[in-house]
Amino acid sequence: MTQQKTIDTLVQDIYSLFDPKVMHEPNEDNLEEFAQNLKQILRVRLASREDVRDPLRFSALGKPDRQLWYMAHGYPSEEMTPKTYFKFLYGDVIEALLLFLAKESGHSVEAEQMEIEVDGVKGHIDAIIDGSIENAEKVTLPVLNLTVPKALNNVSEGILDPRDTYADVNEWTEKAKSLAAKYIKNFEQYCDNDDAKALIASGPQL
């Protein structure tokens, strides 16, 4: 019985596919799936453009609150250039290629582009490789109300839980409370509908 691989060997295993001393014959099902994915990527990127109807998505994480507010209220956004759209295409192709190579190197790839919804916020999972984070033991950070894994392969101990980076955990708690208060205060301006109000329980709590 073949032992299931883990994500800590992923990069090394992909490089091994190109070992000049070892010939690798691609799996036909993986090749067909990769070809179909490329065809779909080209169809989408050449025939359509970004149409953001719902700005409150996981892909919007990191965007400034003001930008999301304008998007949510129908204000016109900055027009993207052909160069930007080409970057989107390039990124999609690289992602599809890497997932193909992950499968070819014997790793488990699941939930590709699976749509998820958490407390009304939708998004897509790019993929889950070897069930790495999904299967990891997790802990919920107080105040910030965030769930983080306790440990991951090839990730240094003491950095996943931000409390471990402070000599005095009380210092972290005070900073977390300050950040949470600012977040809660800032989010009030968006709570003019039931959908937004329903998200409050998923955010920081004081």
Secondary structure, DSSP 4 states (H G I P E B T S, - for coil): -PPPP-GGGHHHHHHHTT-TTS-----HHHHHHHHHHHHHHHHHHHH-----S---BGGGTTS-HHHHHHHHTTPPPPPPPHHHHHHHHHHHHHHHHHHHHHHHTT--EE-TTEEEEETTEEEEE--EETTTTTTS-EEEETTTTEEEES--TTS-TTSSSGGGG-SSHHHHHHHHHHHHHHHHHHHGGG-SSHHHHTTGGGS---
